[in-house]
Amino acid sequence: MTTVTKTEDSPAPTGSEAFLSVRDLRVQFSTEDGIVKAVDGLSFDLERGKTLGIVGESGSGKSVTNLTVLGLHNKKSTTVDGEIILDGQELVTATERELEKVRGNKAAMIFQDPLTAMSPYYTVGRQIMEPFMKHTGASKKDARIRAIDMLEKVGIPQPKQRVDDYPHQFSGGMRQRAMIAMALVCDPDLLIADEPTTALDVTVQAQILDLLKDLQQEFGSAIVFITHDLGVISKMADDLLVMYAGRAVERGSVSEVLRTPQHPYTWGLLSSMPRLGGDINEALTPIPGAPPSLLNPPTGCRFHPRCGFPDQVSGGRCTTERPLLADGRAAACHLTSEQRQTIFIDRIKPRLG
């Protein structure tokens, strides 16, 4: 069942500027244990040529959100409500045939683990060629030339020979590059990168990030970059969306969110990161507790069981009332802006340096 709904914490559409517009997205999974509320009222916009970073702990709804954008969810056990509009086309109510025309052509995804995302039975070249032939009608000969060209663009050495290799013959970094080539072969307008540098060493990570930025400049793609690594996102994103337990808790430009965070969850994420040039003997400050079960999430603010400041909010609102996320630079928190500024300056900023 798919319906379109609006809530008061969904920001108003920004108009024609938004290439991708998500409005009050709700995604629920039916399981033997009950209903999992994986995404609960999420809204954001992304312009052409820009990069939106989405950060949060595992289970916060980052990947579910973007799999839903491409319609890559189990239709039988998943309920999706809200709006997903890509270049004027509504995707929540789109048919599977309509989504097939979008996937790999107008929008593509770089998955977290290319070894499992790519088929071990087909060569890397064939897996790059197939979407190109499907969406452009190109011949096999032309598609092979295109695949070799894409492998060269993403920095694969000897692409004419490596095009006939299988995924297991590539190193981890080369497989990730091949996955990027597969995603970009049809020049998509939207690229979703789901933790594309996970499990790669830092030098390969830097190469992949530089490659994505270079290719974005060349192709003009809008990018949604999903990660739990704030260091990576600081290099990649223009804007940042922080998610917790299926909800957006803070948004703003990447510099605003990282330099002057406003939500206690964002404070916790930043405080738990080691600082370059900091005291090597200084203990990190982890967020207490663990993310909640989305089968039975906390009422009110979902972060309140792990937050250190509910006692500063009058009337127990943290446990009973959902804080709203306004449009623009905002945080979904019941603390007043004055309280948050004072806490940040006195207690958080000294940790961050």
N, C-alpha and C positions, 0 to 999 in steps of 0.2 A: 504494500500500500504506500503510495507516494502522494503527499499533499504539500501545498505551499502555504506557509504561515509566516507571520511577522510578530516580533515581540519588541517591547520598548527598549531593550538594550541592543537591538540590531541597528547599526548606524545607517543613515539614509544613503541610498546609492549615490555615487559621485558623478553619475552621468556617463557621457561617452568616453571619458578619460580612462575608465576602468576596462582593461582588456579581459580580465577575469574578475568576476564579482560573485562572492559567496555571501548568501543572506540567510541567517538563522538556520544553519545546517544542523540537523539532528540525525545521528546514525545510531541505530540500536540493533543488537544481535540477539536472536533467540537461541538460548542454550538449554541444556538439561537442567541447569541450576537456576535459570531465570533469565531476565532481560538484562543485557549488558548495555549500559548507556555510554557508548564509546565516544560520541561527540554530542555536545548538548548546547545548542544555540550559538554556533560559531559564525562570525561575519568578518569578512575582510575584502579588500580590493587590491588588485595588482595592475600596474600600467605596463604598456609595451616597453621593452628595453630595460625594465627595472628588475631588481632581485628582492624578493621577500624572504627573509629568514624566519623559520618557525622552529622554536627551541622548547625543550621540556624534557622531563624524565621519561624513561620507557613507560608506555601505557598512558601517556597523556593525550593521545589521539592524533598525533602528528601524521603518521603514516596512513591511518584510517581515513583521515580527511582527504588526503591526496589520491588515495586509491579510489575513493568515492567520486572525486572529480572526473576520473577516467572511466568510471563505471565498473571498476575491477573488484566487485564484491559479490558474494553469493546472494543472488536475487531471492532465493527461497527462504533464507534465514535472516535476511537483513531488511530493515525498514529505514527508508531515507525520507526525510521531510526537509522542506526549505527550498532554496533556489541556488543553482550553480549556473551562471551565465558566462559563457566563453565566446567572446567576439560576437555578442548578440544572440547566440544560440543557447537555449535552455537545455541543460544536460540531465537534470533529475528526471524529467518526464520523457527523455529521448528514448527511442527504441534501440535495440541492440544493433540493428543495421546502421542507424545513424551514428551510434557511438563508435562502430568499427571504422567509419569514415573519418572520425576525429582522431582516434588513437593511432599514433605513429605518423600521422600526417599533420594535423593542426596542433596536436599536443602529444608529447612523448615523455617517457619516464626512465630515469637511470636508477636501477634498483640497487639495494644495499649490497647484495652478494651476487656478483655476476656469474660465479661458478654454478649457482643453483638457478639463476634466472635464464642462463643460456643453456640450450640443449646440448648434451654431450655427444649426440648422434650425428650432428651436422657441423660442417666446417664453419668457422667464424665468418668467412666470406659469404656463404650461403645465407646465414642468418642476418647479415646486413643487407643482402640483395633482396630478400623476400618482401619486406615492407616497401622498398623502393619500386619493385615491379608491380606490387598490388595497388599502390596509390597513384603511380604515374603511368602505368601501362608500358613501361620500358621493356625492351627485349633483354634476354638473359645476358647477351654480350655487353649491352650498354650498362646493365646493372652491375656487372662484374667490374667494369671500368670505374663506375661510381664507387663501388665498395673499396677498390684499391685507392682511389683518391681520398676517401674518407679516412682510411687507415693511415694514409700519409699525413693528413691534416691533424690527426690526434697523436702523431709522433711514434707510430709503430715502425721500427726499422725493417727494411726490405719488404715493403707491403705486397709486392707482386708475388713473393714466395709465401709470406705469412698468411695471405688471404685463404690459402688452402689448408691451413692448420686447424686443429680442433681446440676448443677452449682449454683443455687440460695441458696443452702444449705451450700455453701462455703463462707468464708470471702473473701474480695478483695485480700489479699495477698495469700490466698490458691488457689483462682481461677487463679492467675497469675502463681503460681507454677504448677498447673494442666495444664495450657497452655504450659508451658515449657516442662512438661512431654510428652504432645502430640507432640510437635515439635521434641523432641529428641528420640522418641520411636523407630525410624528406624535408629538411629545413623547417622544423615545426616552429610555430609562433610561441608556444608555451613549452617549457622544459621543466619537469619536476625531478629534482635530484634528491633521492631518499638516502641520506647519510652515505654519499658516494666515496668518502675517504675513510670509512670505518675499517679497521684492521690493516691499514696501509701504514708503512713507516713514514716518518715526518717528511723526508725528502720527496717521496712519491706523493704524499698529500699535497705538498706545495706545488708540485708539477701539475697535478690534477686541477687544483684550484686556479692556477694561472691559465691552464688550458680552457677551463670553462669560461673565464673572463674574456679570453681572447676570442673564443667562438661566439660568445654573446655579442661582442662588438661586431663580429663579421656577419652574423645572421640576424641580429636585432631581436633575439628571443627574450621573452619574459621568463624569469626563472623563479620557481619556488624551491628554496633550499632547506631541506629538513635535516636537523642535526641536534645533538645534545652538547656539542662542543662550542662554547661561546667564543673561544679563541678563533676557531675556523669562521664562525659567522661574522666576526668583526672585519674579516678581510673580504667577505663575499657580498654581504647584503646592503641594500639601501635602507630598507625598513625591516623592523623586527616585531614578531608576534610571539609572545610567551604563552605557552599552554600548560594547564595543569588539570588533570582529571577530566579531560574532555571539554574544558572551557578555556577561552582566552582570558588571561588575567592582566596582561599589559601589552600595550602597543605604542609604537613611536618610531622615529628614525633610529638606526642602529647606534648612532653616537649618543642620542638622548637616553636610550634605554641602558646602554652600558656605562655611561658616565654619571647619569643621575637617575638610577632606577627608583621606581615609586611603589612597587608591590613587595610585600614581605617575602614572597616566593622568589622573586628575582633577586632580592638581597641574599637569600639563601644560596641560590645558584652561584652568584658571583663570589660569595664568601667561602665557598667550598672549593674554589679554584686556586692553585698555586700561583703566586705572583712572581713575574720575572724581576729579579733584583731584590726580592724580599728576603727576610731572614729564613735561612734553611732550617732553623730549629723551631720556627713558629708553626704551631699546630693549625691545621685547617679546621674550619668550622662547618661541619656537615649539617644538613637539615635534619632535625630529629624525626624519628618515626619513619614510616614508609607510605608511599602513595596508597590511597584508599581503593577498595574493591569497587569497581564500577557496576557490580550487581546491586550494591546497596550503598551508594555514595552518601557522604555526610550531607545533612540539610544545611541551608544557608550558604555560607562561603565554604567551598569544599576544602580549602586549605586550613580552615580554623583549627582542626585537631593538631596540626604541626606548627601553628603560628605562635609566636611569643607575645602577641599584642592584643588578643581579644578582650583582656581586662581593661583596655583603654577605650573600648567602644561602649557607649552607654546602652542600656536596655537589652543587652545580650543579643544584639542584632546579628553578630557573626554566626550564631548557631541557628538562627531562624529566618534570616532574610538574605536572599541572593544579592550580592553587590553587582551593580550594573557597570558595563564597560562603555563609556561614552565614545563618540567618534573622535578621530584625531589622536593626539598624544594623551594617553589616559591609562589608568589602572583601576581594576575592579576590586576596590577595597573600601571598607567602612570607615577606616581611619580618615580624618580630615586631611586636607592637603597640608595644613600647618603642622599637624601631628607627624605626618610622614616626613616632612622636611626636617623637623627637629630630630626625629629618630635617625634619619639618614646621616645628618651632619654629626650628631653626637656619638652614634654607635656603629654605624655601618661604614661610612667613608673612611674612618681610621684603619679599618681592616683592609680596605681595598687599596689604600695608598694613593 
